[in-house]
Amino acid sequence: MALFFKKLTEGARTLAKRPSFSKDPRQLQFQADINRLFLYSSYNRLGETAHVEQIIEMANNASFDDQHMQVQQNVHSQIQAFCHFMDQILLPNKNMLNHSSQQMNTWPHRSGLSFAVGTSNTPINPDVPQTRPLSQAEVSRKLKDQLGYTLDIKSSQIPHKDAGRGLFLDGAADVGSVIAFYPGVIYSPAFYRYIPGYPKVDAQNPYLITRYDGNVINGQPWGSGGEVREPWNGRIMGEIKPDVKGAEKGSEKFWKLLSKPLEGNNLGSKNEILERRNPLALAHFANHPPKGVQPNVMICPYDFPLTEDNMRVYIPNVMFGNGEVNMRRFGSFWFKSGVSRRNASSTNVPTLKTLVLVATRALEDEEVLLNYRLSNTKRRPQWYTPVDEEEDKRRWS
């Protein structure tokens, strides 16, 4: 396995230098990442029959758009299997449904007073399909039995005082496995000004992450999940106070006037019914590796097709706003555009622009470590040591 991993890593570096790759640094890094994800996820899909040289040859013969599309298919296939396991764990059998129906028919009618004072023993929301009464911990244990691994949150093993809690894999996962979902509210560039705390959105919120296409996911509202399947809209109850440390420069005052945060609850026409007990919806707890340690997962953009109604409940994200607004990026700014940003791998199927974590090597009972790739144009925390400074530069160029 160590030899395989070495060959796969060397193959990714070689392919990233191909003349067909973009000359734009940011796009080059995106293509290099998709190339690595193609290698890892293809190995995972092919299983024991996989040969490193054959996978690298497949990558050599595939265009970037074809690789991107194959990555989406590989990841989607794994998530389909995960959703199937979750259905087996949570969906009731016919006997349970019949018993529940009999209970509903024997419940007494509620009086007007009970509605007024809010007293009710009725445990069922008519909009939410019935599931087994399992706790989040029980669902997690059962998923491990089915999938071979689950996730846990506990004190990080990273030796610095700001490490706090970390994300841990409980079980074993092969290279290319989808390890976790990045949950929360998705903000397209058109709705940046609605992100709590804007413009200094990351001042008191370390759970923000940005896709290459500019969509930002705020994992803070999701927290550690919940104990039920319920309608969820991602609204944050507590206010996030802006960073007020230090004196403001003239340019900062101007920026505040230009980018005053907007208020609004534009989270769509209705709540999304989501499974809050999802054991893998914890990617926002993954820590950056300490100096000298390599990350064991990487970010993978996953465009979930909203036509997959039976899977939607297990995708832990909601979109802020109603509909997609075409935007174009000029430097650090985004502007509305009449030109669609769809690429060759896009389809007419509506999607939810999410992120997942994919294993870059075989994992077993260990802490999940993700390269944060913080921008080198801003002051970075003392604990942050770049995994690859050149990658950081290209990512944020």
MOFENFEN-V558999 format. One record per residue. N is the residue number from 1. RES is the residue in one small letter. SS is DSSP state (a for helix, b for strand, c for the rest). OMEGA is omega in whole degrees, 0 to 359 (NA if undefined). Layout:
N/RES/SS/OMEGA ; N/RES/SS/OMEGA
//
This chain:
1/m/c/179 ; 2/a/a/179 ; 3/l/a/178 ; 4/f/a/181 ; 5/f/a/179 ; 6/k/a/179 ; 7/k/a/181 ; 8/l/a/179 ; 9/t/a/178 ; 10/e/a/178 ; 11/g/a/179 ; 12/a/a/180 ; 13/r/a/180 ; 14/t/a/182 ; 15/l/a/181 ; 16/a/c/181 ; 17/k/c/182 ; 18/r/c/179 ; 19/p/c/182 ; 20/s/c/180 ; 21/f/c/184 ; 22/s/c/175 ; 23/k/c/176 ; 24/d/c/187 ; 25/p/a/183 ; 26/r/a/178 ; 27/q/a/177 ; 28/l/a/180 ; 29/q/a/177 ; 30/f/a/179 ; 31/q/a/178 ; 32/a/a/179 ; 33/d/a/178 ; 34/i/a/179 ; 35/n/a/178 ; 36/r/a/180 ; 37/l/a/176 ; 38/f/a/180 ; 39/l/a/183 ; 40/y/a/184 ; 41/s/a/177 ; 42/s/a/175 ; 43/y/a/180 ; 44/n/a/181 ; 45/r/a/183 ; 46/l/a/176 ; 47/g/a/186 ; 48/e/a/180 ; 49/t/a/185 ; 50/a/c/172 ; 51/h/c/186 ; 52/v/a/183 ; 53/e/a/180 ; 54/q/a/180 ; 55/i/a/179 ; 56/i/a/177 ; 57/e/a/176 ; 58/m/a/180 ; 59/a/a/179 ; 60/n/a/184 ; 61/n/a/183 ; 62/a/c/175 ; 63/s/c/179 ; 64/f/a/180 ; 65/d/a/178 ; 66/d/a/177 ; 67/q/a/180 ; 68/h/a/180 ; 69/m/a/180 ; 70/q/a/176 ; 71/v/a/178 ; 72/q/a/180 ; 73/q/a/179 ; 74/n/a/180 ; 75/v/a/181 ; 76/h/a/179 ; 77/s/a/178 ; 78/q/a/182 ; 79/i/a/173 ; 80/q/a/179 ; 81/a/a/178 ; 82/f/a/180 ; 83/c/a/177 ; 84/h/a/177 ; 85/f/a/181 ; 86/m/a/176 ; 87/d/a/179 ; 88/q/a/182 ; 89/i/a/193 ; 90/l/a/184 ; 91/l/b/182 ; 92/p/c/175 ; 93/n/c/185 ; 94/k/a/180 ; 95/n/a/179 ; 96/m/a/180 ; 97/l/a/179 ; 98/n/a/179 ; 99/h/a/179 ; 100/s/a/180 ; 101/s/a/178 ; 102/q/a/179 ; 103/q/a/181 ; 104/m/a/181 ; 105/n/a/181 ; 106/t/a/179 ; 107/w/c/177 ; 108/p/c/176 ; 109/h/c/182 ; 110/r/c/179 ; 111/s/c/177 ; 112/g/a/180 ; 113/l/a/181 ; 114/s/a/176 ; 115/f/a/184 ; 116/a/a/184 ; 117/v/a/175 ; 118/g/c/179 ; 119/t/c/180 ; 120/s/c/175 ; 121/n/c/181 ; 122/t/c/186 ; 123/p/c/190 ; 124/i/c/171 ; 125/n/c/185 ; 126/p/c/181 ; 127/d/c/184 ; 128/v/c/178 ; 129/p/c/182 ; 130/q/c/175 ; 131/t/b/177 ; 132/r/c/181 ; 133/p/c/181 ; 134/l/c/175 ; 135/s/c/178 ; 136/q/a/180 ; 137/a/a/179 ; 138/e/a/178 ; 139/v/a/180 ; 140/s/a/180 ; 141/r/a/180 ; 142/k/a/177 ; 143/l/a/178 ; 144/k/a/178 ; 145/d/a/183 ; 146/q/a/188 ; 147/l/a/182 ; 148/g/c/178 ; 149/y/b/173 ; 150/t/b/182 ; 151/l/b/179 ; 152/d/b/176 ; 153/i/b/178 ; 154/k/b/183 ; 155/s/b/182 ; 156/s/c/177 ; 157/q/c/180 ; 158/i/c/187 ; 159/p/c/167 ; 160/h/c/191 ; 161/k/c/182 ; 162/d/c/184 ; 163/a/c/178 ; 164/g/c/179 ; 165/r/b/179 ; 166/g/b/180 ; 167/l/b/184 ; 168/f/b/174 ; 169/l/b/176 ; 170/d/b/185 ; 171/g/b/182 ; 172/a/b/179 ; 173/a/b/181 ; 174/d/c/176 ; 175/v/c/181 ; 176/g/c/179 ; 177/s/c/171 ; 178/v/b/186 ; 179/i/b/187 ; 180/a/b/171 ; 181/f/b/172 ; 182/y/c/188 ; 183/p/c/172 ; 184/g/b/184 ; 185/v/b/180 ; 186/i/b/178 ; 187/y/b/172 ; 188/s/c/181 ; 189/p/a/180 ; 190/a/a/184 ; 191/f/a/179 ; 192/y/a/186 ; 193/r/a/175 ; 194/y/a/179 ; 195/i/c/181 ; 196/p/c/179 ; 197/g/c/182 ; 198/y/c/8 ; 199/p/c/181 ; 200/k/c/190 ; 201/v/c/184 ; 202/d/c/183 ; 203/a/c/181 ; 204/q/c/180 ; 205/n/c/180 ; 206/p/c/186 ; 207/y/c/177 ; 208/l/b/178 ; 209/i/b/184 ; 210/t/b/173 ; 211/r/c/179 ; 212/y/c/181 ; 213/d/c/175 ; 214/g/c/178 ; 215/n/c/180 ; 216/v/b/177 ; 217/i/b/178 ; 218/n/b/183 ; 219/g/c/185 ; 220/q/a/182 ; 221/p/a/182 ; 222/w/a/182 ; 223/g/c/179 ; 224/s/c/182 ; 225/g/c/182 ; 226/g/c/185 ; 227/e/c/183 ; 228/v/c/166 ; 229/r/b/189 ; 230/e/b/171 ; 231/p/b/183 ; 232/w/b/181 ; 233/n/c/175 ; 234/g/c/180 ; 235/r/c/180 ; 236/i/c/181 ; 237/m/c/182 ; 238/g/c/180 ; 239/e/c/176 ; 240/i/c/182 ; 241/k/c/179 ; 242/p/c/178 ; 243/d/c/183 ; 244/v/c/182 ; 245/k/c/175 ; 246/g/c/180 ; 247/a/c/180 ; 248/e/c/174 ; 249/k/c/181 ; 250/g/a/181 ; 251/s/a/180 ; 252/e/a/177 ; 253/k/a/179 ; 254/f/a/181 ; 255/w/a/179 ; 256/k/a/178 ; 257/l/a/182 ; 258/l/a/189 ; 259/s/c/178 ; 260/k/c/181 ; 261/p/c/177 ; 262/l/c/177 ; 263/e/c/179 ; 264/g/c/177 ; 265/n/c/187 ; 266/n/c/187 ; 267/l/c/179 ; 268/g/c/186 ; 269/s/c/181 ; 270/k/c/175 ; 271/n/c/174 ; 272/e/b/176 ; 273/i/b/184 ; 274/l/b/177 ; 275/e/b/184 ; 276/r/c/178 ; 277/r/c/181 ; 278/n/c/184 ; 279/p/c/183 ; 280/l/c/182 ; 281/a/c/187 ; 282/l/c/184 ; 283/a/a/182 ; 284/h/a/177 ; 285/f/a/180 ; 286/a/c/180 ; 287/n/b/173 ; 288/h/c/183 ; 289/p/c/176 ; 290/p/c/181 ; 291/k/c/178 ; 292/g/c/180 ; 293/v/c/180 ; 294/q/c/175 ; 295/p/c/180 ; 296/n/c/173 ; 297/v/b/174 ; 298/m/b/180 ; 299/i/b/176 ; 300/c/b/175 ; 301/p/b/180 ; 302/y/b/179 ; 303/d/b/183 ; 304/f/b/179 ; 305/p/b/184 ; 306/l/c/175 ; 307/t/c/180 ; 308/e/c/186 ; 309/d/c/184 ; 310/n/c/180 ; 311/m/c/190 ; 312/r/a/185 ; 313/v/a/183 ; 314/y/a/176 ; 315/i/c/194 ; 316/p/c/182 ; 317/n/b/169 ; 318/v/b/181 ; 319/m/b/175 ; 320/f/c/179 ; 321/g/c/181 ; 322/n/c/179 ; 323/g/c/182 ; 324/e/c/177 ; 325/v/c/179 ; 326/n/c/181 ; 327/m/b/174 ; 328/r/b/184 ; 329/r/b/174 ; 330/f/b/184 ; 331/g/c/180 ; 332/s/c/186 ; 333/f/b/176 ; 334/w/b/180 ; 335/f/b/176 ; 336/k/b/182 ; 337/s/c/177 ; 338/g/c/181 ; 339/v/c/180 ; 340/s/c/179 ; 341/r/c/179 ; 342/r/c/176 ; 343/n/c/186 ; 344/a/c/182 ; 345/s/c/182 ; 346/s/c/176 ; 347/t/c/178 ; 348/n/c/179 ; 349/v/c/177 ; 350/p/c/183 ; 351/t/b/173 ; 352/l/b/187 ; 353/k/b/186 ; 354/t/b/177 ; 355/l/b/172 ; 356/v/b/174 ; 357/l/b/181 ; 358/v/b/182 ; 359/a/b/179 ; 360/t/c/173 ; 361/r/c/177 ; 362/a/c/182 ; 363/l/b/176 ; 364/e/b/175 ; 365/d/b/183 ; 366/e/b/180 ; 367/e/b/178 ; 368/v/c/184 ; 369/l/b/184 ; 370/l/b/175 ; 371/n/c/183 ; 372/y/c/182 ; 373/r/c/179 ; 374/l/c/182 ; 375/s/c/179 ; 376/n/c/177 ; 377/t/c/179 ; 378/k/c/178 ; 379/r/c/183 ; 380/r/c/181 ; 381/p/c/180 ; 382/q/c/183 ; 383/w/c/186 ; 384/y/c/173 ; 385/t/c/182 ; 386/p/c/173 ; 387/v/c/178 ; 388/d/c/185 ; 389/e/a/180 ; 390/e/a/177 ; 391/e/a/178 ; 392/d/a/181 ; 393/k/a/181 ; 394/r/a/182 ; 395/r/a/186 ; 396/w/c/180 ; 397/s/c/NA
//
